[in-house]
Amino acid sequence: MIVFQDMKTREKVYSPVCRRGNRQYAMKKARQRDLFLEAFRTKELDRQIGSNPNVRETCALLITVTFDKKRYTMEEAWGMLSSTEIPESNLKTGVLNNLTANLRDIFGPLCKITVKEAQEDGYPAPHLIVLLDNPTTVRLHRGKGGQSWRISDPRTLRRIGKDPALRRLSRIRHADAISLNPIWKYGFIDVQGIVKGYRFKNRKDAVSYAYKYLTKSLTDDHGRELEGLDSISECSTKSLRISLWGHLCNKSYSLRDITYGRKVKEFLGMLPAESIDKDDTVESRWTFMRTIPSFVYEKIVMWNARKMLRPFRSTPKTSDTNPLPYL
């Protein structure tokens, strides 16, 4: 618990610490998601080309990458997501940074939101919401998984490893197709265009899809279900198991589960207007005191409760020697 104190009244307020998976963490990520949702709603990121409603230009892509499970262990795959070298290891790291550089060579200037999500078996499956300065053409595709918007330019498809020849090879010899992919040689890559009003699997938009496990509170919604588990693999709920793997692996490898830079906020118009008067600042009357363990906070609550009950503990005196029984 975090202890804050009012500098004027000396009143103390206790607030739960924001930790991965707890309610405060989920609420924080939900507020962050809602800000992005509002920015995406007001920003014009796509437009129709000509009279064909199935062809559009978009400045936003949703890219998902995976790792070949026959080549990499789960631990190696998560380690490769780190942007810094791992001590005493020759594991290749910074692979998402390399992917971003490859995407810039193809699409030009861009910025991105990266969400490091897990799969059901614990392997990572990061999502990248890529925002482009120069729009790319996408066409509505109807497949077994539903509708999606796919890049249609043949030259771009070749450069991202999604041309028809490489897609056919991936169904026959997936390892060969992965090794021949020009921008992602560690597993499969999926690229979709983001078009306003279209769903992403079971979510109504790309932002909600990327945030779906970050806004789940494990302590409140699933606390009892987790109490009897000895391992994550024993968890019977798929979505909960994915969420647990994601929090554990991001924590273990000191990874931030979602990252984005100032340029993303500039692109979406989310930066607050700068104040004209630099001296026009209001100092908060609340100050941070310290953090305390939960069991200490519980003792403080019990002590305060007993203190409040003290005036009621003394038995009032009465002159009536034969009081009526209490009904």
N, C-alpha and C positions, 0 to 999 in steps of 0.2 A: 504494500500500500504506500502511496505517496502522501506525505503530510504537507499541506499548505496552511499558512496562517495569515489572517487579516491583520495588517500592521496597525490598524486603528483600534479595532475592538479586541484584538488578541484571540479571536475565535479561530479554531482549528478545523480544517476539513480534510477528510481522508478519501482518497481516490484510488481505485484499483490500478495497478501498473498494467500497461499495455504489453501483453505477451502473445507470441504467435499462437493463434487458435482460440484465445479467450474472447469473451464478449466485447471487451474494449477494443481489441484488435479488429474484430469483425466490423464493429461500428465505424472505426477509423477508415477501414478500406471501403466500406459502403458509402461514406461521405465522399471519399476520393472518386469512387466509381460514378456517383451521381453528378459530380462536377464535370467529369469527362462526357457523360451522357448528354448533359445540357449543352456542352460545347459542340459535340457532334451533331446535335439536333439543330443548332442555329447555323453551323458552318455548312456551306454548299460544297460538298466533296465530290459529287458526281453529277453528270448531266447526260441527257439523251443525245445521240448522234443521228441526225436526219429524222426520217419518219419511222424507222424500225425501233419499236420499244424494247427489243431484246438486245440492242447494242448500245453501250454507254461508255462514256469516259469517266474514270474515277481517279482520285488522288490518294486513295487509301487501299491498302492490301492487308489481308490477314494471312500470315505465313506460319505454318506449324512444321517443326522438324523433329525427327526421332533419331535414335541410334540403333545400329545393327546389333542385335542381341547375340549374334554368333561371333562377333568380333570384339565386343566390349562387355565387361561386367557392368552391373548397375553402378557400382562404386566408381569405376572408370568414367562412365558416361556423365555422372554428376560432377566429377572432378574436372572434366573437360570444359564445363560451363564456367569455371572460375576464370576471371580475367588476369589473374596473377599466377606465376609458377608455384607448384606445390613443392615444398622442400623435400629433398632426397627422393625425388621422383622424376622420371623422364617422360611423364604423361604430357601429351600435347594439350595446352590450355588456350583459352581465348578464342574458341572456335566460333562463338557468336559474333565477336568483333570481326573475324575474318569474313563471315557471311555478310555482315553489314557492308564491308568494303566491296565485296563482289556485287552486292545489290546497287551500290552507288555507281559502279562502273556501267551497269545496265540501265538504270532508271534516272541517273543524275542525282542532284541534291535531295536529301531525305532526312527525316528524323523518325524516331520509333519509340514505341512503348513495348518493353520486353517483360513477359510474365513467365517465370520458371515453374511450370506445372509438372506434376508427376502423372504417371499412368497407373493402371490398376496393380501392376506387378512391381511398382517402385521405380521403373526406369523414367527418366525425364522426357518430357515432350513440350519444350518451350513454345510459346506463342509470341509472335511479333506483329504488332499493329504498326505498319509502315506508312508514313505520310509523305507523299511525293510532291515536289515542287512542279514537276511536269506530269500531267495525267497520262494514263495508259488506257488502251481500249480493252473492254471486257465484253463477253457475250454470255447471255443466260444459258446455262446448261441444266438439263433435266436428266438425272440419273437415279440409281437405286437409292441413294442416300437423300434424295430430294433435289431441290433447286439450289443452284449456286452460280456465281458469276466467275467466269474463267477468262484469263488472258487469251486473246484471239490472234495477235500478231505472230506469224510464224517465226520471224527472226528472234523476237523476244522469247518465244517458247523454246527455241534451241538454246538460247543463252542461259535459261534457268533450268534446263534439263527436263523439259516437259513436252518436247516434240513427239509426234506419233511413234517414231522409231524407238526412242528410248523408253517410252511408256510400254510398248509391246515387249521390249526386252525385260522390263521390270517384272512382268507377269510370268516370264519363263525362267530367267536367271537374275534374281534380284541383286545378288552380290555384284555381278558384272555391271548392272545398271547403276548401282550406287557408285562404283569406282569410276564410271564414265561421266557422272554428273559434274558439270563445270563449276558449280557454286557450293555444293554440299556433298561431301564424300564420306560422311559418317553414318548415313542412314537415309530414310526417305524424307522428302520435303513436299509440302502441300501449299499451294498458293491460290488464294481466292480474292476476288475483288470485293470491296465493301461498298454496297449500294444501299442507300437509305430505304427502309421499309421492308427489307428482306431478312429472314431469320437465319441464324447460324445454329444448325442442329436443333436443340431444344431451347435455345435462347432467342430473344427477340432481336438482338443486335450483337455486333462483334465485341463491344465493350463489356456487356453483361456476360458474354461467353468467356472472355478472358478472365473476368473477375469471379467466376462462379464458385470457386473453392476458397478464395480469399475472404469472402464475406460470410462464411459459414462459421458459426460459433460452436466449438467442440465441447466447451465446458457446460454450457446451458442446454443446448439441444440434444447432446449425445453423452452427457456425463455418465449416466447410469450404464449405458451400453459399453462404455470403455472400461468400467471398473473391473470387470471379470476377465479382461483380455491379458494374455501373457505375451502376445506379439501382434504386430499389425496384420500379419497374414491370417490371423484367426478372425478378423473383423468380417462379418457377413455382409455388411452394407457397402456396395461398390463405391459410391460417392464419398462415404466416410473414410474408406480405406485409401482412396486417392488423396484426400485432404491430409490424412495423417502422414502418408509418405512424403507429400510435398513439404509440409512443415518440418519434418524430421531431417530430410536431406538438405534443404536450404539452410537449416540451422547447423547441421554437421559440417557443411562446407563453407560456412560463413558467407552465404549468398543472400542477396536481397531478392525476395520473391517477385517484386515488380520494380522496374527501373525506367526512368525517363528523364530527359534533360530539359533545360530551360527552353530549348528550341521547339519542343513539342507544345509548350504553353504559348509560345509566340505564334506558332502555326495556327493553333486553335483559338487564338484571341482570349486566352485565359489569364494573362498577366494583369494585375490590378493597375489602375491609372496611378501614375506617380503624383504624390502630393506637391502642390505648388509651394506651400510653406513648410520648409524642412523642420522648423521648430514646433510645428503643430503636432505634438505627440502627447499621448496621455499615458502616464505611468500607472501600472496596475497597483492596487493596494494589497494584492495578494503576493506572498513570497514563498518560495520553496524552502521547506525546513529540512526534510530527510525522507528516507524510505525505511519502512519497518516491515518485518515478516507478518504474515496473516494472523499467526497465533497471538502475536502481541496486540494486533488490532482487536482481535476477539476479546482479549482480556480487558482492553480499554473500554469496549462497549459494555461488557458485563459490569465493570467498576462504575461506569456512568449510570447504568440502570439501577444498581444498588444505591447509588448516591441520591437518585431521584425518588427512590422509595422510602428513604429514611424518615421523612416527615409523617408517613402513614403507618409506621411500625409501632409507635407509642399508643397504648390503649387510652382513650379519653376517659376522664373521671366523670362519675354521675352521682347525683344525690339520691337517686331512687334506689332503695335497697332491694326492691322486687321489680326489676325491669321486665317488660313484656318480652316474651321469646321472639327472636328474629324470624320473620316469615319470609 
